[in-house]
Amino acid sequence: MLSKQIIINALPFETRIALIEGGALAEFYTERTQEKGIVGNIYKGRVARVLPGMQSAFVDIGLERAAFLYGGDIMTDNEIPDFLDDEERQNDDSEDSKQQHHKYFKITDLVREGQEILVQVAKDAIGTKGARVTTYLSLPGRYVVLMPNINHIGISRRIRSDEERMRLKSIVQSMKPDAVGIIVRTASEDIAEEKIRADIEFLLKLWDSIKARTTPAKVPSLVHEDLNLIFRCTRDLMSKDIDRIVVDNQEKYQDLVRFLNRFSVKLGAQVHLYNGDIPVFDTYGIELDITRALQSKVWLKSGGYIIIDQAEALTAIDVNTGRFVGSKSLGDTVVRTNLEAVKEIVLQLRLRNIGGIIILDFIDMDRADDRERVYQALSEELKKDRARTSALRISELGIVQMTRKRTEESLSHKLCSQCPYCEGKGRVRSNITMAYEIIRELIRAFSSSSAQNFFLKAHPDVADHLHEEDAFHIDELKKRFGKTIVIKGDPSFHCEQFELTPM
């Protein structure tokens, strides 16, 4: 089993979390103070508009853009939805079962304009689209997920033992109130009964407090905010095969230890404070992996490569033999390249958080057995992905059509902005991303150089960002290291280019 580590880089303006599997970056999450996500938040909103022709409605939840509520995401009385039968399927992107349940309902039968409604954000706003919301509320804990107003018990499908499934179901049945659903998460496997009970009791109290806040709350308003990124990722990523968690911030380290000690002292002991002079992401080689994840071409160890092309409607991934010529036959070279590409493709889907429709263009394979072998390898790799995926078998042309659940923008959309030099045909790092990259470079330079004064040249927009929005952080660095720095905008510099020199 591959060793896994969670590496947390926490700065005042940005939190970044990396999941390392076998020494390689597998998943990456980032949250900026001024761009905080809202997935998991619960709002008391008002239906602003009903669209019968689209079987959907827009809900005012107090944000700049109205949220989108699909008819299949509206819970009806006494419903026990079959698409919420375990941890992996909740909030599934597939609408089949939702449509099946709601085929006898019209959107006008479910909601009306002006109606007050309690909704939870299922997807952040992506591009020009507003946030997507649902009335199927869920409160995730460490070991279970509480689903108010649904009388249902589900066990994660990843728990295979029938005996363990019966044990967990018995624990839930013994304390579950009526009209409340509970899904037992994979993390609960072999966990003591008292810990699972404590998790359920905490979530029930949380739901009671949400209900108490909802009644007097104005419309629209936020009635429950989900955990911050560090707690949320740790809660969801923590598993038996996580060896350690590394945090580079003393305050966040202490908060995380206290958070995990609520579940187990053993979990809290896995958290380690990083005190090295070199930034933690540099130490683990994560910065380089992030840079590679923003490139379209990814080289394979054999010499082959894949090309990832993200468009508005879908993502296309092309597999090529490149410099790999094999040693036996053309058929063997093709199959070996495709099998190697399978692992890299799934890794890149997770790392780049690519969702929606995905087309995989493998190198053509003449034999049906070879196509089946590659497909089975793809299916096995996709089991490592926590996001919901669905893949059709490889066609005779070597094409795989698949979907992957999308809950937020992809990595490239988060870290990059539209390039002014190529009229939107490519992407470059945004001003804020470059500013933060420069701040990290300042930390490196201030830590390693004996020089007292520094001169920085960058694109004028980036320099302005450092002078204005990030002036506080620059001043803090100067005080911390006892250094001075002059920042100047240079129009001849590309927006991703900067130059830092000691004076």
Secondary structure as the mmCIF struct_conf table of DSSP 4:
data_model
#
loop_
_struct_conf.conf_type_id
_struct_conf.id
_struct_conf.beg_label_comp_id
_struct_conf.beg_label_asym_id
_struct_conf.beg_label_seq_id
_struct_conf.end_label_comp_id
_struct_conf.end_label_asym_id
_struct_conf.end_label_seq_id
STRN STRN1 LYS A 4 ALA A 10
BEND BEND1 PRO A 12 PHE A 13
STRN STRN2 GLU A 14 GLU A 21
TURN_TY1_P TURN_TY1_P1 GLY A 22 GLY A 23
STRN STRN3 ALA A 24 ARG A 32
HELX_RH_3T_P HELX_RH_3T_P1 THR A 33 GLU A 35
TURN_TY1_P TURN_TY1_P2 VAL A 39 GLY A 40
STRN STRN4 ILE A 42 LEU A 51
HELX_RH_3T_P HELX_RH_3T_P2 PRO A 52 MET A 54
TURN_TY1_P TURN_TY1_P3 GLN A 55 GLN A 55
STRN STRN5 SER A 56 ASP A 60
BEND BEND2 GLY A 62 ARG A 65
HELX_LH_PP_P HELX_LH_PP_P1 ALA A 66 ALA A 66
STRN STRN6 ALA A 67 TYR A 70
HELX_RH_3T_P HELX_RH_3T_P3 GLY A 71 ASP A 73
BEND BEND3 ILE A 74 ILE A 74
HELX_LH_PP_P HELX_LH_PP_P2 MET A 75 THR A 76
TURN_TY1_P TURN_TY1_P4 ASP A 77 ASN A 78
HELX_RH_3T_P HELX_RH_3T_P4 ASP A 82 LEU A 84
BEND BEND4 ASP A 85 ASP A 86
HELX_RH_3T_P HELX_RH_3T_P5 GLU A 87 ARG A 89
TURN_TY1_P TURN_TY1_P5 GLN A 90 ASN A 91
BEND BEND5 ASP A 93 ASP A 93
HELX_RH_AL_P HELX_RH_AL_P1 ASP A 96 HIS A 102
TURN_TY1_P TURN_TY1_P6 LYS A 103 TYR A 104
HELX_RH_AL_P HELX_RH_AL_P2 ILE A 107 LEU A 110
TURN_TY1_P TURN_TY1_P7 GLU A 113 GLY A 114
STRN STRN7 GLU A 116 LYS A 123
STRN STRN8 ILE A 126 ILE A 126
TURN_TY1_P TURN_TY1_P8 GLY A 127 THR A 128
STRN STRN9 LYS A 129 LYS A 129
STRN STRN10 ARG A 132 THR A 134
BEND BEND6 THR A 135 THR A 135
STRN STRN11 LEU A 139 PRO A 140
BEND BEND7 ARG A 142 TYR A 143
STRN STRN12 VAL A 144 PRO A 148
TURN_TY1_P TURN_TY1_P9 ASN A 149 ASN A 149
STRN STRN13 ILE A 153 ILE A 155
TURN_TY1_P TURN_TY1_P10 ARG A 157 ARG A 158
HELX_RH_AL_P HELX_RH_AL_P3 ASP A 162 MET A 175
HELX_LH_PP_P HELX_LH_PP_P3 LYS A 176 PRO A 177
TURN_TY1_P TURN_TY1_P11 ASP A 178 ALA A 179
STRN STRN14 VAL A 180 VAL A 184
HELX_RH_3T_P HELX_RH_3T_P6 THR A 186 SER A 188
TURN_TY1_P TURN_TY1_P12 GLU A 189 ASP A 190
HELX_RH_AL_P HELX_RH_AL_P4 GLU A 193 THR A 214
TURN_TY1_P TURN_TY1_P13 THR A 215 PRO A 216
BEND BEND8 VAL A 219 PRO A 220
STRN STRN15 SER A 221 HIS A 224
HELX_LH_PP_P HELX_LH_PP_P4 ASP A 226 ASN A 228
HELX_RH_AL_P HELX_RH_AL_P5 LEU A 229 LEU A 237
TURN_TY1_P TURN_TY1_P14 LYS A 240 ASP A 241
STRN STRN16 ILE A 242 VAL A 247
BEND BEND9 ASP A 248 ASP A 248
HELX_RH_AL_P HELX_RH_AL_P6 GLN A 250 ASN A 261
TURN_TY1_P TURN_TY1_P15 ARG A 262 PHE A 263
HELX_RH_AL_P HELX_RH_AL_P7 VAL A 265 ALA A 269
TURN_TY1_P TURN_TY1_P16 GLN A 270 GLN A 270
STRN STRN17 VAL A 271 LEU A 273
BEND BEND10 ASP A 277 ILE A 278
HELX_RH_AL_P HELX_RH_AL_P8 VAL A 280 THR A 283
TURN_TY1_P TURN_TY1_P17 TYR A 284 GLY A 285
HELX_RH_AL_P HELX_RH_AL_P9 ILE A 286 ARG A 292
TURN_TY1_P TURN_TY1_P18 ALA A 293 LEU A 294
BEND BEND11 GLN A 295 SER A 296
STRN STRN18 LYS A 297 TRP A 299
TURN_TY1_P TURN_TY1_P19 LYS A 301 SER A 302
BEND BEND12 GLY A 303 GLY A 303
STRN STRN19 TYR A 305 GLN A 310
BEND BEND13 GLU A 312 ALA A 313
STRN STRN20 LEU A 314 ASN A 320
TURN_TY1_P TURN_TY1_P20 GLY A 322 ARG A 323
BEND BEND14 SER A 327 LYS A 328
HELX_RH_AL_P HELX_RH_AL_P10 LEU A 330 ARG A 352
TURN_TY1_P TURN_TY1_P21 ASN A 353 ASN A 353
STRN STRN21 GLY A 356 ASP A 361
HELX_LH_PP_P HELX_LH_PP_P5 PHE A 362 ASP A 364
BEND BEND15 ASP A 366 ASP A 366
HELX_RH_AL_P HELX_RH_AL_P11 ALA A 368 LEU A 382
TURN_TY1_P TURN_TY1_P22 LYS A 383 LYS A 384
BEND BEND16 ARG A 386 ALA A 387
STRN STRN22 THR A 389 ALA A 391
HELX_LH_PP_P HELX_LH_PP_P6 LEU A 392 SER A 395
TURN_TY1_P TURN_TY1_P23 GLU A 396 LEU A 397
BEND BEND17 GLY A 398 GLY A 398
STRN STRN23 ILE A 399 ARG A 404
BEND BEND18 THR A 407 GLU A 408
HELX_RH_AL_P HELX_RH_AL_P12 LEU A 411 LEU A 415
STRN STRN24 CYS A 416 GLN A 418
TURN_TY1_P TURN_TY1_P24 PRO A 420 GLY A 424
BEND BEND19 LYS A 425 GLY A 426
STRN STRN25 ARG A 427 ARG A 429
HELX_RH_AL_P HELX_RH_AL_P13 ASN A 431 SER A 448
BEND BEND20 GLN A 452 GLN A 452
STRN STRN26 ASN A 453 ALA A 458
HELX_RH_AL_P HELX_RH_AL_P14 PRO A 460 HIS A 467
TURN_TY1_P TURN_TY1_P25 GLU A 468 ASP A 470
HELX_RH_AL_P HELX_RH_AL_P15 ALA A 471 PHE A 481
TURN_TY1_P TURN_TY1_P26 GLY A 482 GLY A 482
STRN STRN27 THR A 484 GLY A 489
TURN_TY1_P TURN_TY1_P27 PRO A 491 SER A 492
BEND BEND21 PHE A 493 PHE A 493
TURN_TY1_P TURN_TY1_P28 CYS A 495 GLU A 496
STRN STRN28 PHE A 498 PRO A 502
#
